[in-house]
Amino acid sequence: MEATLKGIKGVEKAGVSFKDKRAVVVLDETKTPLSALPMEVRRRHHTFRLTLFVPIAEKDREKAAKALQGVKGVKTVKAEKGGVLVTWDEKTAIRYGDLVAALQKEGVKVEEQDN
């Protein structure tokens, strides 16, 4: 799976942990938008569910969930330990920057996360 992710245009770094059920991807969205990743991976004959984790301070998680629900194409947002999980409609072009902008508009800060 790691090699598959690294083979996608725009993926600068990818690390996969099947034990943790987690992949960390650094993506240049000028080459491939976030919302196109699932299709690109399926095209390479892998099946998976992609959920984006956005690190948010506990005090802001509910506010963040509400802000992200207002982004066109976002399907679900769920507050979790450490942040929020986001899923989206793959037919809608969504970029990580769109999500961050919606959060910033509501005064929510995206926290830095060690990978």
MODELLER restraints for C-alpha pairs under 7 A, 6 or more apart:
rsr = mdl.restraints
at = mdl.atoms
rsr.add(forms.Gaussian(group=physical.xy_distance, feature=features.Distance(at['CA:2:A'], at['CA:14:A']), mean=6.03, stdev=0.5))
rsr.add(forms.Gaussian(group=physical.xy_distance, feature=features.Distance(at['CA:2:A'], at['CA:15:A']), mean=5.99, stdev=0.5))
rsr.add(forms.Gaussian(group=physical.xy_distance, feature=features.Distance(at['CA:2:A'], at['CA:16:A']), mean=5.73, stdev=0.5))
rsr.add(forms.Gaussian(group=physical.xy_distance, feature=features.Distance(at['CA:4:A'], at['CA:41:A']), mean=6.87, stdev=0.5))
rsr.add(forms.Gaussian(group=physical.xy_distance, feature=features.Distance(at['CA:5:A'], at['CA:11:A']), mean=6.75, stdev=0.5))
rsr.add(forms.Gaussian(group=physical.xy_distance, feature=features.Distance(at['CA:5:A'], at['CA:14:A']), mean=6.34, stdev=0.5))
rsr.add(forms.Gaussian(group=physical.xy_distance, feature=features.Distance(at['CA:5:A'], at['CA:41:A']), mean=6.95, stdev=0.5))
rsr.add(forms.Gaussian(group=physical.xy_distance, feature=features.Distance(at['CA:6:A'], at['CA:12:A']), mean=6.96, stdev=0.5))
rsr.add(forms.Gaussian(group=physical.xy_distance, feature=features.Distance(at['CA:6:A'], at['CA:13:A']), mean=6.54, stdev=0.5))
rsr.add(forms.Gaussian(group=physical.xy_distance, feature=features.Distance(at['CA:6:A'], at['CA:14:A']), mean=6.00, stdev=0.5))
rsr.add(forms.Gaussian(group=physical.xy_distance, feature=features.Distance(at['CA:8:A'], at['CA:40:A']), mean=6.93, stdev=0.5))
rsr.add(forms.Gaussian(group=physical.xy_distance, feature=features.Distance(at['CA:9:A'], at['CA:31:A']), mean=6.22, stdev=0.5))
rsr.add(forms.Gaussian(group=physical.xy_distance, feature=features.Distance(at['CA:9:A'], at['CA:32:A']), mean=6.35, stdev=0.5))
rsr.add(forms.Gaussian(group=physical.xy_distance, feature=features.Distance(at['CA:10:A'], at['CA:27:A']), mean=5.52, stdev=0.5))
rsr.add(forms.Gaussian(group=physical.xy_distance, feature=features.Distance(at['CA:10:A'], at['CA:28:A']), mean=4.71, stdev=0.5))
rsr.add(forms.Gaussian(group=physical.xy_distance, feature=features.Distance(at['CA:10:A'], at['CA:29:A']), mean=6.55, stdev=0.5))
rsr.add(forms.Gaussian(group=physical.xy_distance, feature=features.Distance(at['CA:10:A'], at['CA:31:A']), mean=4.92, stdev=0.5))
rsr.add(forms.Gaussian(group=physical.xy_distance, feature=features.Distance(at['CA:10:A'], at['CA:32:A']), mean=5.55, stdev=0.5))
rsr.add(forms.Gaussian(group=physical.xy_distance, feature=features.Distance(at['CA:11:A'], at['CA:25:A']), mean=6.89, stdev=0.5))
rsr.add(forms.Gaussian(group=physical.xy_distance, feature=features.Distance(at['CA:11:A'], at['CA:26:A']), mean=5.97, stdev=0.5))
rsr.add(forms.Gaussian(group=physical.xy_distance, feature=features.Distance(at['CA:11:A'], at['CA:27:A']), mean=4.53, stdev=0.5))
rsr.add(forms.Gaussian(group=physical.xy_distance, feature=features.Distance(at['CA:11:A'], at['CA:28:A']), mean=6.25, stdev=0.5))
rsr.add(forms.Gaussian(group=physical.xy_distance, feature=features.Distance(at['CA:12:A'], at['CA:26:A']), mean=5.46, stdev=0.5))
rsr.add(forms.Gaussian(group=physical.xy_distance, feature=features.Distance(at['CA:12:A'], at['CA:27:A']), mean=5.70, stdev=0.5))
rsr.add(forms.Gaussian(group=physical.xy_distance, feature=features.Distance(at['CA:12:A'], at['CA:28:A']), mean=6.84, stdev=0.5))
rsr.add(forms.Gaussian(group=physical.xy_distance, feature=features.Distance(at['CA:13:A'], at['CA:25:A']), mean=5.65, stdev=0.5))
rsr.add(forms.Gaussian(group=physical.xy_distance, feature=features.Distance(at['CA:13:A'], at['CA:26:A']), mean=4.98, stdev=0.5))
rsr.add(forms.Gaussian(group=physical.xy_distance, feature=features.Distance(at['CA:14:A'], at['CA:23:A']), mean=6.96, stdev=0.5))
rsr.add(forms.Gaussian(group=physical.xy_distance, feature=features.Distance(at['CA:14:A'], at['CA:24:A']), mean=5.63, stdev=0.5))
rsr.add(forms.Gaussian(group=physical.xy_distance, feature=features.Distance(at['CA:14:A'], at['CA:25:A']), mean=4.46, stdev=0.5))
rsr.add(forms.Gaussian(group=physical.xy_distance, feature=features.Distance(at['CA:14:A'], at['CA:26:A']), mean=6.43, stdev=0.5))
rsr.add(forms.Gaussian(group=physical.xy_distance, feature=features.Distance(at['CA:15:A'], at['CA:23:A']), mean=5.55, stdev=0.5))
rsr.add(forms.Gaussian(group=physical.xy_distance, feature=features.Distance(at['CA:15:A'], at['CA:24:A']), mean=5.22, stdev=0.5))
rsr.add(forms.Gaussian(group=physical.xy_distance, feature=features.Distance(at['CA:15:A'], at['CA:25:A']), mean=6.59, stdev=0.5))
rsr.add(forms.Gaussian(group=physical.xy_distance, feature=features.Distance(at['CA:16:A'], at['CA:22:A']), mean=5.94, stdev=0.5))
rsr.add(forms.Gaussian(group=physical.xy_distance, feature=features.Distance(at['CA:16:A'], at['CA:23:A']), mean=4.24, stdev=0.5))
rsr.add(forms.Gaussian(group=physical.xy_distance, feature=features.Distance(at['CA:16:A'], at['CA:24:A']), mean=6.44, stdev=0.5))
rsr.add(forms.Gaussian(group=physical.xy_distance, feature=features.Distance(at['CA:17:A'], at['CA:23:A']), mean=6.16, stdev=0.5))
rsr.add(forms.Gaussian(group=physical.xy_distance, feature=features.Distance(at['CA:29:A'], at['CA:95:A']), mean=6.95, stdev=0.5))
rsr.add(forms.Gaussian(group=physical.xy_distance, feature=features.Distance(at['CA:33:A'], at['CA:93:A']), mean=6.93, stdev=0.5))
rsr.add(forms.Gaussian(group=physical.xy_distance, feature=features.Distance(at['CA:33:A'], at['CA:94:A']), mean=6.63, stdev=0.5))
rsr.add(forms.Gaussian(group=physical.xy_distance, feature=features.Distance(at['CA:33:A'], at['CA:95:A']), mean=5.52, stdev=0.5))
rsr.add(forms.Gaussian(group=physical.xy_distance, feature=features.Distance(at['CA:34:A'], at['CA:94:A']), mean=6.23, stdev=0.5))
rsr.add(forms.Gaussian(group=physical.xy_distance, feature=features.Distance(at['CA:34:A'], at['CA:95:A']), mean=5.27, stdev=0.5))
rsr.add(forms.Gaussian(group=physical.xy_distance, feature=features.Distance(at['CA:34:A'], at['CA:96:A']), mean=6.42, stdev=0.5))
rsr.add(forms.Gaussian(group=physical.xy_distance, feature=features.Distance(at['CA:35:A'], at['CA:90:A']), mean=5.63, stdev=0.5))
rsr.add(forms.Gaussian(group=physical.xy_distance, feature=features.Distance(at['CA:35:A'], at['CA:93:A']), mean=5.59, stdev=0.5))
rsr.add(forms.Gaussian(group=physical.xy_distance, feature=features.Distance(at['CA:35:A'], at['CA:94:A']), mean=5.17, stdev=0.5))
rsr.add(forms.Gaussian(group=physical.xy_distance, feature=features.Distance(at['CA:35:A'], at['CA:95:A']), mean=6.65, stdev=0.5))
rsr.add(forms.Gaussian(group=physical.xy_distance, feature=features.Distance(at['CA:36:A'], at['CA:90:A']), mean=6.75, stdev=0.5))
rsr.add(forms.Gaussian(group=physical.xy_distance, feature=features.Distance(at['CA:38:A'], at['CA:50:A']), mean=6.52, stdev=0.5))
rsr.add(forms.Gaussian(group=physical.xy_distance, feature=features.Distance(at['CA:51:A'], at['CA:85:A']), mean=6.18, stdev=0.5))
rsr.add(forms.Gaussian(group=physical.xy_distance, feature=features.Distance(at['CA:51:A'], at['CA:86:A']), mean=5.60, stdev=0.5))
rsr.add(forms.Gaussian(group=physical.xy_distance, feature=features.Distance(at['CA:51:A'], at['CA:87:A']), mean=5.20, stdev=0.5))
rsr.add(forms.Gaussian(group=physical.xy_distance, feature=features.Distance(at['CA:52:A'], at['CA:85:A']), mean=5.50, stdev=0.5))
rsr.add(forms.Gaussian(group=physical.xy_distance, feature=features.Distance(at['CA:52:A'], at['CA:86:A']), mean=5.01, stdev=0.5))
rsr.add(forms.Gaussian(group=physical.xy_distance, feature=features.Distance(at['CA:52:A'], at['CA:87:A']), mean=6.52, stdev=0.5))
rsr.add(forms.Gaussian(group=physical.xy_distance, feature=features.Distance(at['CA:53:A'], at['CA:83:A']), mean=6.73, stdev=0.5))
rsr.add(forms.Gaussian(group=physical.xy_distance, feature=features.Distance(at['CA:53:A'], at['CA:84:A']), mean=5.75, stdev=0.5))
rsr.add(forms.Gaussian(group=physical.xy_distance, feature=features.Distance(at['CA:53:A'], at['CA:85:A']), mean=4.62, stdev=0.5))
rsr.add(forms.Gaussian(group=physical.xy_distance, feature=features.Distance(at['CA:53:A'], at['CA:86:A']), mean=6.43, stdev=0.5))
rsr.add(forms.Gaussian(group=physical.xy_distance, feature=features.Distance(at['CA:54:A'], at['CA:83:A']), mean=5.48, stdev=0.5))
rsr.add(forms.Gaussian(group=physical.xy_distance, feature=features.Distance(at['CA:54:A'], at['CA:84:A']), mean=5.33, stdev=0.5))
rsr.add(forms.Gaussian(group=physical.xy_distance, feature=features.Distance(at['CA:54:A'], at['CA:85:A']), mean=6.42, stdev=0.5))
rsr.add(forms.Gaussian(group=physical.xy_distance, feature=features.Distance(at['CA:54:A'], at['CA:110:A']), mean=6.92, stdev=0.5))
rsr.add(forms.Gaussian(group=physical.xy_distance, feature=features.Distance(at['CA:55:A'], at['CA:82:A']), mean=5.68, stdev=0.5))
rsr.add(forms.Gaussian(group=physical.xy_distance, feature=features.Distance(at['CA:55:A'], at['CA:83:A']), mean=4.13, stdev=0.5))
rsr.add(forms.Gaussian(group=physical.xy_distance, feature=features.Distance(at['CA:55:A'], at['CA:84:A']), mean=6.54, stdev=0.5))
rsr.add(forms.Gaussian(group=physical.xy_distance, feature=features.Distance(at['CA:55:A'], at['CA:110:A']), mean=5.84, stdev=0.5))
rsr.add(forms.Gaussian(group=physical.xy_distance, feature=features.Distance(at['CA:55:A'], at['CA:111:A']), mean=5.29, stdev=0.5))
rsr.add(forms.Gaussian(group=physical.xy_distance, feature=features.Distance(at['CA:55:A'], at['CA:113:A']), mean=6.81, stdev=0.5))
rsr.add(forms.Gaussian(group=physical.xy_distance, feature=features.Distance(at['CA:56:A'], at['CA:82:A']), mean=6.24, stdev=0.5))
rsr.add(forms.Gaussian(group=physical.xy_distance, feature=features.Distance(at['CA:56:A'], at['CA:83:A']), mean=4.28, stdev=0.5))
rsr.add(forms.Gaussian(group=physical.xy_distance, feature=features.Distance(at['CA:56:A'], at['CA:84:A']), mean=6.77, stdev=0.5))
rsr.add(forms.Gaussian(group=physical.xy_distance, feature=features.Distance(at['CA:56:A'], at['CA:109:A']), mean=6.71, stdev=0.5))
rsr.add(forms.Gaussian(group=physical.xy_distance, feature=features.Distance(at['CA:56:A'], at['CA:110:A']), mean=5.34, stdev=0.5))
rsr.add(forms.Gaussian(group=physical.xy_distance, feature=features.Distance(at['CA:56:A'], at['CA:111:A']), mean=5.60, stdev=0.5))
rsr.add(forms.Gaussian(group=physical.xy_distance, feature=features.Distance(at['CA:57:A'], at['CA:82:A']), mean=6.80, stdev=0.5))
rsr.add(forms.Gaussian(group=physical.xy_distance, feature=features.Distance(at['CA:57:A'], at['CA:83:A']), mean=6.58, stdev=0.5))
rsr.add(forms.Gaussian(group=physical.xy_distance, feature=features.Distance(at['CA:58:A'], at['CA:82:A']), mean=6.85, stdev=0.5))
rsr.add(forms.Gaussian(group=physical.xy_distance, feature=features.Distance(at['CA:60:A'], at['CA:108:A']), mean=6.33, stdev=0.5))
rsr.add(forms.Gaussian(group=physical.xy_distance, feature=features.Distance(at['CA:61:A'], at['CA:79:A']), mean=5.80, stdev=0.5))
rsr.add(forms.Gaussian(group=physical.xy_distance, feature=features.Distance(at['CA:61:A'], at['CA:83:A']), mean=6.36, stdev=0.5))
rsr.add(forms.Gaussian(group=physical.xy_distance, feature=features.Distance(at['CA:61:A'], at['CA:84:A']), mean=6.61, stdev=0.5))
rsr.add(forms.Gaussian(group=physical.xy_distance, feature=features.Distance(at['CA:62:A'], at['CA:79:A']), mean=6.62, stdev=0.5))
rsr.add(forms.Gaussian(group=physical.xy_distance, feature=features.Distance(at['CA:64:A'], at['CA:103:A']), mean=6.05, stdev=0.5))
rsr.add(forms.Gaussian(group=physical.xy_distance, feature=features.Distance(at['CA:64:A'], at['CA:108:A']), mean=6.40, stdev=0.5))
rsr.add(forms.Gaussian(group=physical.xy_distance, feature=features.Distance(at['CA:65:A'], at['CA:77:A']), mean=5.50, stdev=0.5))
rsr.add(forms.Gaussian(group=physical.xy_distance, feature=features.Distance(at['CA:65:A'], at['CA:78:A']), mean=6.57, stdev=0.5))
rsr.add(forms.Gaussian(group=physical.xy_distance, feature=features.Distance(at['CA:65:A'], at['CA:79:A']), mean=6.64, stdev=0.5))
rsr.add(forms.Gaussian(group=physical.xy_distance, feature=features.Distance(at['CA:65:A'], at['CA:84:A']), mean=6.90, stdev=0.5))
rsr.add(forms.Gaussian(group=physical.xy_distance, feature=features.Distance(at['CA:67:A'], at['CA:102:A']), mean=6.06, stdev=0.5))
rsr.add(forms.Gaussian(group=physical.xy_distance, feature=features.Distance(at['CA:67:A'], at['CA:103:A']), mean=6.02, stdev=0.5))
rsr.add(forms.Gaussian(group=physical.xy_distance, feature=features.Distance(at['CA:67:A'], at['CA:106:A']), mean=6.75, stdev=0.5))
rsr.add(forms.Gaussian(group=physical.xy_distance, feature=features.Distance(at['CA:68:A'], at['CA:77:A']), mean=6.94, stdev=0.5))
rsr.add(forms.Gaussian(group=physical.xy_distance, feature=features.Distance(at['CA:68:A'], at['CA:99:A']), mean=6.42, stdev=0.5))
rsr.add(forms.Gaussian(group=physical.xy_distance, feature=features.Distance(at['CA:68:A'], at['CA:102:A']), mean=6.41, stdev=0.5))
rsr.add(forms.Gaussian(group=physical.xy_distance, feature=features.Distance(at['CA:68:A'], at['CA:103:A']), mean=6.89, stdev=0.5))
rsr.add(forms.Gaussian(group=physical.xy_distance, feature=features.Distance(at['CA:69:A'], at['CA:76:A']), mean=6.95, stdev=0.5))
rsr.add(forms.Gaussian(group=physical.xy_distance, feature=features.Distance(at['CA:69:A'], at['CA:77:A']), mean=6.55, stdev=0.5))
rsr.add(forms.Gaussian(group=physical.xy_distance, feature=features.Distance(at['CA:73:A'], at['CA:88:A']), mean=5.53, stdev=0.5))
rsr.add(forms.Gaussian(group=physical.xy_distance, feature=features.Distance(at['CA:73:A'], at['CA:89:A']), mean=5.20, stdev=0.5))
rsr.add(forms.Gaussian(group=physical.xy_distance, feature=features.Distance(at['CA:73:A'], at['CA:92:A']), mean=5.33, stdev=0.5))
rsr.add(forms.Gaussian(group=physical.xy_distance, feature=features.Distance(at['CA:73:A'], at['CA:94:A']), mean=6.98, stdev=0.5))
rsr.add(forms.Gaussian(group=physical.xy_distance, feature=features.Distance(at['CA:74:A'], at['CA:87:A']), mean=6.12, stdev=0.5))
rsr.add(forms.Gaussian(group=physical.xy_distance, feature=features.Distance(at['CA:74:A'], at['CA:88:A']), mean=4.19, stdev=0.5))
rsr.add(forms.Gaussian(group=physical.xy_distance, feature=features.Distance(at['CA:74:A'], at['CA:89:A']), mean=6.26, stdev=0.5))
rsr.add(forms.Gaussian(group=physical.xy_distance, feature=features.Distance(at['CA:75:A'], at['CA:87:A']), mean=5.49, stdev=0.5))
rsr.add(forms.Gaussian(group=physical.xy_distance, feature=features.Distance(at['CA:75:A'], at['CA:88:A']), mean=4.58, stdev=0.5))
rsr.add(forms.Gaussian(group=physical.xy_distance, feature=features.Distance(at['CA:75:A'], at['CA:89:A']), mean=6.10, stdev=0.5))
rsr.add(forms.Gaussian(group=physical.xy_distance, feature=features.Distance(at['CA:76:A'], at['CA:86:A']), mean=5.72, stdev=0.5))
rsr.add(forms.Gaussian(group=physical.xy_distance, feature=features.Distance(at['CA:76:A'], at['CA:87:A']), mean=5.21, stdev=0.5))
rsr.add(forms.Gaussian(group=physical.xy_distance, feature=features.Distance(at['CA:76:A'], at['CA:88:A']), mean=6.75, stdev=0.5))
rsr.add(forms.Gaussian(group=physical.xy_distance, feature=features.Distance(at['CA:77:A'], at['CA:84:A']), mean=6.49, stdev=0.5))
rsr.add(forms.Gaussian(group=physical.xy_distance, feature=features.Distance(at['CA:77:A'], at['CA:85:A']), mean=5.55, stdev=0.5))
rsr.add(forms.Gaussian(group=physical.xy_distance, feature=features.Distance(at['CA:77:A'], at['CA:86:A']), mean=4.63, stdev=0.5))
rsr.add(forms.Gaussian(group=physical.xy_distance, feature=features.Distance(at['CA:77:A'], at['CA:87:A']), mean=6.66, stdev=0.5))
rsr.add(forms.Gaussian(group=physical.xy_distance, feature=features.Distance(at['CA:78:A'], at['CA:84:A']), mean=5.42, stdev=0.5))
rsr.add(forms.Gaussian(group=physical.xy_distance, feature=features.Distance(at['CA:78:A'], at['CA:85:A']), mean=5.19, stdev=0.5))
rsr.add(forms.Gaussian(group=physical.xy_distance, feature=features.Distance(at['CA:78:A'], at['CA:86:A']), mean=6.73, stdev=0.5))
rsr.add(forms.Gaussian(group=physical.xy_distance, feature=features.Distance(at['CA:79:A'], at['CA:85:A']), mean=6.50, stdev=0.5))
rsr.add(forms.Gaussian(group=physical.xy_distance, feature=features.Distance(at['CA:103:A'], at['CA:109:A']), mean=6.85, stdev=0.5))
